[in-house]
Amino acid sequence: MKDPFKMKNFDVEETSIFDLQDAMAHGKTTSRELVFCYLSRIAKYDQDGPHIKAIMEINPDAIFIAEALDLERQRKGSRGPLHGIPILVKDNIETGDKMRTSAGALALAQHVSTEDAFLIRRLREAGAVIMGKTNMTEWANGVSSTMWAGYSSKGGQVTHPYGEFFTGGSSTGSAAAVAANLTAAAIGTETSASILSPAVQMSIVGIKPTVGLISRSGIIPFSYSQDTAGPMARTVSDAAILLSALVGRDEQDPATWRNESCHTKLDYTAFLDREGLYGARIGVFCEVPDHVRESGEYDEGLFYQVVSDLIKAGAEVVEQIDIPSFHGPWQWNKMNLEFKHGIENYLQNLPAHMPIHSLSELIEWNKEHAETALKYGQDLLEFRERLTDPLKNKDYILESIMDLHLAQNEGIDYAIKRNQLDAIMFPAYIGADLCARAGYPSIAIPAGYRENGRPFGITFAGTAFSEPTLIRIAYSFEQRTKHRKKPVFK
């Protein structure tokens, strides 16, 4: 049987969005054929073969949408770099089509949203084909303290494309789909490490933007202060293309009002500079927690090879920088209280026919369907359900202030100002929680493989709305090292 993933002598596996767009422009392929190719690969590798379980649901209209975009290209030309490009989105992002939005929960398995999330509208306007939804850690890891990352009662366990390794979470399905070439790119969401962790684990690029760069409207919430969506892709250029399309001022999300990029429609591909490391001043944070070393997520040899590569590329490297607040003291009351309030609000607004409309009803529904819904229990849900008056709790108020002060003034901003840095480089994703509490951006990028084939990655982090600088640095590092290798399936 002819391999449906290769058409007209054009192989889309590991092909960048720029090259896919060029191929469509020159008649080598079409959006319809791209959708065919990715769907064929999903059937072969996600639902069969290695059984990755990255995909929650396929958009039944994807082929029709692709055909319409092909016709539009013929008649009017291209809308831009995402015209006709198939994209997958995480299952906690609402789409106003035939697909469900469940956050991986069986209780919401039949929930069909009435409208697109703001970022989905942006993608559709850019000409992207929303091809399907990706699996995720259920309720963005808000159910159980023992739930394995990448597991949901609706979608099952996402497996690692490179072997029997930790998958990271909660945007695990998006990361695995990109790593395994099941899509051109994907959208994930992060509260703390949910984009960066699976990106590092699976040798892809993940951008966790400044909170407010991308609207959160239409995303099932976890934390009002820390939630953000972000691009997940195989290359920095692909991630930059997606980021450019996602940014926009949303009148329903005040976090977007302070961002000038939302008004100017910044094109992040303009910062793809191969010489971007030359003269860049990068601080290296070398303190690796014991649990990261023990987990296998850190490799000292690969980490210091990155430092060497930065120096060879002309960067000024400041080693062993100090971040006073790295170890806190951190509390978790804020996120627990915001989760309680945000999920209650979301569930209360569900249609009347849905089986749950409150956190307590969700807990009871899970108990009634425990055999399928509670493989790992629900201790986190039960703990949060008992919390009272979430947004007037004094602990919440104080922690909201202290998180920003510690993570910004005593954290990222302190290190950057004291050392006059353009960015901070962290091994793996150990800076993710600090950046999440600060609301600051990070970009994860492949940095090699351990002897057993397990991917290793790093993250570059910066101050608010420093995405242009981070993209410039990450792209230069990527182009000079070319670390990413596709997974090999037997």
C-alpha positions in Angstrom: 0.0 0.0 0.0 1.3 3.4 -0.9 2.4 5.5 2.1 -0.3 8.2 2.4 2.2 10.4 4.3 4.2 10.9 1.2 2.5 12.6 -1.8 3.8 14.1 -5.0 7.4 13.4 -3.9 6.8 15.7 -0.9 7.3 14.3 2.7 5.7 16.5 5.3 7.3 14.7 8.3 9.5 17.1 10.3 8.7 19.8 7.7 8.4 23.4 9.0 5.4 25.6 8.6 7.3 27.9 6.3 8.2 24.9 4.1 4.7 23.5 4.2 3.4 27.0 3.1 5.9 27.2 0.3 4.9 23.7 -0.9 1.3 24.7 -1.0 2.1 27.9 -2.8 4.0 26.0 -5.5 1.4 23.3 -5.9 3.4 20.5 -4.4 0.7 19.7 -1.9 -2.6 21.2 -0.6 -4.2 21.7 2.8 -6.5 18.8 2.1 -3.6 16.5 1.5 -1.8 17.7 4.6 -4.9 16.9 6.7 -5.1 13.5 5.0 -1.4 12.9 5.8 -1.7 13.8 9.5 -4.9 11.9 10.0 -3.3 8.8 8.4 -0.4 9.2 10.8 -2.7 9.6 13.8 -4.5 6.4 12.8 -1.2 4.6 12.4 0.7 5.8 15.5 -1.8 7.3 17.9 -4.6 4.8 17.8 -2.5 1.8 16.7 1.2 0.9 16.7 2.9 2.6 19.7 -0.6 3.8 20.8 0.5 7.3 21.9 -3.0 8.4 22.9 -2.2 12.0 22.3 -5.4 12.7 20.4 -8.7 13.2 22.3 -10.9 13.8 19.3 -10.7 14.6 15.6 -12.6 17.5 14.0 -15.1 15.9 11.6 -15.1 19.1 9.5 -11.3 19.3 9.1 -11.2 18.1 5.5 -14.1 20.4 4.5 -12.3 23.4 6.1 -9.1 22.5 4.4 -10.8 22.2 1.0 -12.4 25.6 1.5 -9.0 27.1 2.3 -7.4 25.5 -0.8 -10.2 27.1 -2.9 -9.6 30.5 -1.2 -5.9 30.3 -1.9 -6.6 29.7 -5.6 -9.0 32.6 -5.8 -7.7 35.2 -3.4 -4.2 34.1 -2.4 -2.8 33.2 1.0 -3.9 34.8 4.3 -0.4 34.2 5.7 1.9 31.6 7.1 -0.9 29.6 8.8 -3.2 29.4 5.8 -4.2 25.8 5.5 -1.9 24.5 8.2 -3.4 21.7 10.4 -3.2 22.5 14.2 -4.2 20.6 17.3 -5.5 22.2 20.5 -5.6 21.1 24.1 -8.9 19.7 25.3 -9.4 22.5 27.8 -9.8 25.1 25.0 -13.3 25.7 23.8 -14.1 25.3 20.1 -17.5 26.3 18.7 -17.8 23.3 16.4 -18.7 19.6 16.8 -15.8 18.7 19.1 -16.2 18.4 22.9 -14.3 20.4 25.5 -13.8 18.2 28.6 -10.5 19.0 30.2 -10.1 15.2 30.0 -13.0 14.6 32.5 -15.6 12.0 31.9 -18.2 14.2 33.6 -17.7 16.7 30.7 -17.4 14.1 28.0 -20.5 15.4 26.2 -19.8 19.1 26.7 -20.0 21.0 23.3 -19.1 24.7 23.6 -21.3 27.2 21.9 -18.5 29.4 20.7 -14.7 29.5 20.0 -12.3 30.6 22.6 -10.7 34.0 21.7 -7.4 32.3 20.6 -9.3 29.8 18.4 -11.0 32.7 16.6 -7.5 34.2 16.0 -6.3 30.9 14.6 -9.3 30.5 12.3 -8.8 34.1 11.1 -5.2 33.3 10.2 -6.4 30.4 8.1 -5.4 27.5 10.4 -7.3 24.2 10.2 -8.3 23.2 13.7 -7.8 19.4 13.2 -8.6 18.1 16.6 -8.2 18.1 20.4 -5.4 16.7 22.4 -5.3 14.6 25.5 -4.1 16.2 28.8 -3.7 15.5 32.5 -7.3 15.7 33.7 -8.4 19.1 34.9 -4.8 20.3 34.2 -3.6 18.1 37.1 -6.2 19.3 39.5 -7.8 16.0 40.4 -5.4 13.9 42.4 -2.0 14.1 44.0 -1.2 10.6 42.7 -2.5 11.0 39.1 0.2 10.2 36.6 1.1 13.1 34.3 -0.6 12.8 30.9 -3.5 10.7 32.2 -7.2 11.6 31.9 -10.2 9.4 32.6 -11.6 10.3 29.1 -8.4 9.9 27.0 -6.3 7.4 29.0 -2.5 7.7 29.4 -0.4 9.6 26.9 2.8 7.6 26.2 6.2 9.0 25.4 7.1 8.9 21.7 10.8 8.3 22.5 10.5 5.4 24.9 9.4 4.5 28.4 10.1 8.0 29.9 8.2 10.5 32.0 5.8 12.5 29.8 5.5 15.7 31.7 2.1 17.5 32.0 -0.5 18.7 31.6 -0.2 19.7 27.9 1.2 16.2 27.3 -1.0 15.3 24.4 -0.1 18.5 22.5 3.6 17.8 23.1 3.4 14.1 22.1 1.4 14.9 18.9 4.0 17.5 17.8 7.0 15.3 18.7 5.5 12.3 16.8 4.6 14.4 13.7 0.9 14.0 14.1 0.3 17.7 13.4 2.2 20.7 12.1 2.0 22.3 15.6 -0.2 22.4 18.6 -1.5 24.7 21.4 -1.0 23.9 25.0 -1.8 25.7 28.3 0.3 26.4 31.4 -0.3 27.3 35.0 3.1 26.1 36.1 5.3 24.0 33.8 2.4 22.5 31.8 3.9 23.6 28.5 7.6 23.7 29.5 7.8 20.3 31.1 6.3 18.2 28.3 8.2 20.2 25.7 11.5 19.5 27.5 10.6 15.8 27.9 9.7 15.3 24.3 12.3 17.3 22.4 10.1 20.1 21.1 9.9 23.9 21.4 7.3 25.3 23.8 6.6 28.9 24.6 5.0 29.9 27.8 4.2 33.5 27.2 3.8 36.5 29.5 0.4 36.2 31.2 -1.8 38.5 29.2 0.0 38.1 25.9 -2.7 35.6 24.8 -6.3 35.8 25.9 -7.6 33.2 28.4 -11.2 33.7 27.4 -12.7 30.3 26.5 -10.1 28.3 28.4 -11.2 26.1 31.3 -9.5 28.0 34.2 -7.1 26.8 36.9 -5.5 30.0 38.1 -6.6 33.5 37.4 -3.1 34.9 38.0 -1.0 32.3 36.2 -2.9 30.7 33.4 -1.8 31.2 29.8 -2.0 29.3 26.5 1.1 28.9 24.3 2.5 27.4 21.1 4.1 23.9 21.0 6.1 23.1 17.8 9.1 21.3 16.5 11.0 24.5 15.7 11.4 28.0 17.1 10.2 29.4 13.7 7.0 27.4 13.9 6.4 28.5 17.5 7.0 32.1 16.5 4.4 31.8 13.6 1.8 30.5 16.0 2.5 33.1 18.7 2.1 35.9 16.2 -1.4 34.6 15.3 -2.5 34.0 18.9 -1.7 37.5 20.3 -4.6 40.0 20.5 -6.4 42.4 22.8 -9.5 40.7 24.2 -12.1 43.0 25.8 -13.2 40.1 28.0 -9.7 39.5 29.4 -8.2 42.5 31.2 -4.8 40.8 31.3 -4.4 41.6 27.6 -5.1 45.3 28.0 -1.6 46.2 29.2 0.2 44.6 26.3 1.3 46.8 23.5 1.9 43.8 21.2 -1.8 43.2 21.2 -2.3 46.5 19.5 0.5 46.5 17.1 0.1 42.8 15.9 3.8 42.1 16.4 5.3 39.5 14.0 7.5 37.4 16.1 9.2 35.8 13.1 11.0 39.1 12.6 13.2 38.1 15.6 14.4 34.8 14.0 18.1 35.8 13.9 20.7 33.1 13.5 23.3 35.4 15.0 21.0 36.3 17.9 23.3 34.9 20.5 26.2 37.1 19.5 26.6 39.7 22.2 23.6 38.4 24.2 24.2 38.4 27.9 22.8 35.2 29.4 22.8 34.3 33.1 23.1 30.5 33.9 21.3 29.2 36.9 23.2 26.1 37.9 21.5 25.0 41.1 19.6 21.8 40.3 17.2 20.4 43.0 17.9 16.9 44.1 14.5 15.6 42.9 15.3 16.8 39.3 18.7 15.0 39.4 17.1 11.8 40.7 14.3 11.9 38.1 16.6 11.7 35.2 15.5 15.1 33.8 18.9 16.6 34.2 22.2 15.7 32.6 25.2 17.6 33.7 27.3 16.8 30.6 24.6 18.0 28.2 23.9 21.1 30.4 27.5 22.3 30.3 27.7 21.5 26.6 24.9 24.1 26.2 27.0 26.6 28.2 29.9 25.9 25.9 27.7 26.3 22.8 26.4 29.6 24.0 30.0 30.9 24.5 31.0 29.6 21.1 28.1 31.5 19.5 29.4 34.8 21.0 27.1 35.1 24.0 28.4 36.6 27.2 27.7 33.9 29.8 27.4 34.8 33.5 27.6 31.5 35.4 26.0 30.6 38.7 23.8 33.6 39.0 21.9 34.1 42.3 18.1 34.2 42.4 17.2 35.0 46.0 13.6 33.8 45.9 14.2 30.6 43.9 13.3 28.5 47.0 10.6 30.7 48.2 9.1 30.6 50.8 6.3 29.6 48.5 2.7 28.8 49.5 0.0 27.1 47.4 -3.2 28.7 48.9 -3.5 31.1 46.0 -3.8 28.5 43.3 -6.0 26.2 45.4 -8.4 29.1 46.0 -8.3 30.3 42.4 -9.0 26.8 41.2 -12.0 26.5 43.5 -13.5 29.8 42.3 -12.6 29.5 38.7 -14.0 25.9 38.3 -17.1 26.8 40.2 -17.8 29.7 37.9 -17.1 27.6 34.8 -19.4 24.7 35.9 -22.2 27.1 36.9 -22.3 28.4 33.4 -22.6 25.0 31.7 -25.9 24.2 29.9 -28.7 22.9 32.0 -28.6 19.4 30.5 -25.0 18.8 31.7 -24.8 16.5 34.7 -22.7 18.8 36.9 -22.8 22.5 37.8 -20.6 22.8 40.8 -17.4 21.3 42.3 -19.4 19.3 44.8 -21.5 17.8 42.0 -18.4 16.9 40.1 -17.0 15.1 43.1 -20.3 13.2 43.6 -20.5 12.3 39.9 -17.0 10.9 40.0 -17.9 8.8 43.0 -20.9 7.4 41.2 -18.7 6.5 38.3 -15.6 5.6 40.3 -14.7 2.6 38.3 -14.0 4.7 35.2 -13.6 8.2 36.6 -11.4 7.7 39.7 -8.4 5.5 38.9 -6.2 7.8 41.0 -8.9 9.2 43.4 -9.7 12.8 43.8 -8.1 14.1 46.9 -7.2 17.5 45.4 -10.8 18.1 44.2 -12.1 17.2 47.7 -9.6 19.4 49.5 -10.4 22.4 47.3 -14.1 21.9 47.5 -13.9 22.5 51.3 -12.3 25.9 50.9 -14.6 28.9 51.6 -14.8 32.5 50.3 -11.9 32.0 47.9 -11.4 35.6 46.7 -11.7 37.3 50.1 -9.5 34.9 52.0 -6.7 36.8 53.7 -4.2 34.1 52.7 -5.2 34.5 49.1 -4.8 38.3 49.2 -1.4 38.2 50.9 -0.1 35.4 48.7 -1.2 37.1 45.5 1.0 40.1 46.5 3.9 38.1 47.8 4.0 35.8 44.8 4.5 38.8 42.5 7.0 40.5 44.8 9.1 37.4 45.4 9.0 36.1 41.8 9.6 39.4 40.2 11.4 41.8 42.5 13.4 39.1 44.3 13.5 36.7 41.4 13.6 37.2 37.7 13.9 41.0 37.6 16.5 40.9 40.4 18.8 38.5 38.6 18.3 40.3 35.2 18.9 43.8 36.6 21.8 42.9 38.9 23.7 41.0 36.1 22.4 43.2 33.2 21.1 40.1 31.5 19.1 39.6 28.3 17.8 36.2 29.6 18.3 33.5 32.2 19.1 29.9 31.1 17.7 27.1 33.3 18.4 23.4 33.0 15.3 21.4 32.0 12.3 23.4 33.3 13.4 24.1 36.9 12.6 27.8 36.5 9.0 27.2 35.4 7.3 27.8 38.8 9.2 31.0 39.4 8.3 32.3 36.0 4.7 31.2 36.4 4.3 33.0 39.7 5.9 36.1 38.2 3.7 35.8 35.1 6.9 36.0 32.9 7.8 34.2 29.7 10.0 31.2 29.0 10.9 29.1 26.0 11.8 25.5 26.1 14.1 24.1 23.5 15.8 20.7 22.8 19.4 20.4 24.0 20.4 16.8 23.2 19.7 13.2 24.3 20.9 11.0 27.2 22.6 7.7 26.5 19.3 5.8 26.9 17.6 8.1 24.3 15.8 10.3 26.7 15.5 13.9 25.5 17.1 16.7 27.4 16.1 20.3 27.1 16.7 23.8 28.5 14.6 26.9 29.0 15.4 30.6 28.5 13.4 33.0 30.6 13.0 36.7 30.8 11.0 39.6 32.2 7.5 40.6 31.1 6.9 40.7 27.4 10.5 39.8 26.5 9.3 37.2 24.0 11.2 38.8 21.1 14.5 38.5 22.9 13.8 34.9 24.0 12.9 33.9 20.5 16.0 35.5 19.0 18.2 33.7 21.5 16.4 30.3 21.3 16.4 30.4 17.5 20.1 31.1 17.3 20.8 28.3 19.7 18.6 25.9 17.7 20.1 26.8 14.4 23.6 26.3 15.7 23.0 23.0 17.5 20.2 21.3 15.5 19.6 18.9 18.4 16.1 17.7 17.6 15.7 14.2 16.2 12.4 12.6 15.4 11.3 9.6 17.3 11.7 6.2 15.6 8.8 3.9 15.7 9.3 0.2 15.0 
